[in-house]
Amino acid sequence: SSCGPLPQSSGINAEYGVAVADRSLIKTFDAERRVSEPEGLQDQIDRLVAEYEAARCFVRPSGTENCVRVHAECRTQREADALAMAVGQCVFDCMELIRAKL
């Protein structure tokens, strides 16, 4: 699937794609760096980012497929990969909860 690991642009970045049923459920603001919907997802992302020194992470819906892109940056590649995977799991879990309620 095209929603797996994506090429990395440098040694401290990681990008990952999470396949979802409906990417339009993810709403962002601040130049797509913060999530406003679903409620609570940004708080989960912020908690995960706080576990790493000098880290940042954002998610955004793909413009072409039902996929949410996770972009993470940390001091090491290992940390960036771990953060991207953890945030990707949060996105997946959150979207599954929404889907179960529909």
N, C-alpha and C positions, 0 to 999 in steps of 0.2 A: 504494500500500500504506500502511497505517496505521503501518508501522514506518519511516517516513522522518523528516525533521526535524520537531520538535515546536515548539509556540509557546514563545517565550522569556519568562521572567517578569521579567527586568530587563536592563539593559545589560551586565552582566558574567557572565551565565549562558548556558549552551547545553545543550540536551537533544537527544538523538538516539536513535532506535530502530534496533536491528539485528535483522533477521529471522533466526531460527535454527530448526533442525529440532526441537530439544528444549530448551526453556528450563529444564527441571528439572535439567539438567547444571550450571547455575550455582548454587553454594551460597554464601550470604553470612553474615556475622556482624557484630557491633558495630553494631546497628541498621541493617543492610544497607549499611554504609559500607565494608566490606572483603570480599574474595572469598577463600573457603577452597578452593573447587573451581571449575574445574579448577586443579590445582596449577600454579604458575608465572604464572598470569594476573595476580594482584595485583602480583607483582614487575615485570611489564611495565608495568602501570598506574603504579606508583610511579616507574619510570624516566622515563616520559613526563611525569608531573606535575613532576618535578624539573627539567625543561627550562624551566619557566616560573616567574616570580617571583610569590609569593603565590597559588599555584594549588592547587586540589583537584579531585578527580574520583572518582566512584564509579559502579559498575554494579549493576544488580539485575534479576532476571528479572521480566517483566511478570506481573501476576496473572491476565490474561485471554487472552493470546495468545502464540504462540511468537515472542517478541521479548525482547530484552534492552535495557533502558533505560540510556543513558549520560548522566550528569549531570556537567557540568564548570563550574567557576567560575575565572575569571582576572581580571586587571586590566582587560582590554579585551575587547570583543565579538569582535574578530578572533582573539585568542588563545584565548578560550573555544570558539569554533567550531572552530579548528584542533585544540585538545586533544580535544574531543568526537569529532571525525572520526578522529583518530589512535587514540584508545582504542577507538572503534567498530570500526576496522579490525583491531585486536588481538583483540577479542572474536570477530569474524567468522573470522579466521584460526585462532584457537584452536579454535573450534567445528568448523570444517571439518577440522582435523587429527583431532579426536576422532571425527568422523563417518567419516572415511576408515579409522580403525582398527576400527570396528565391523563 
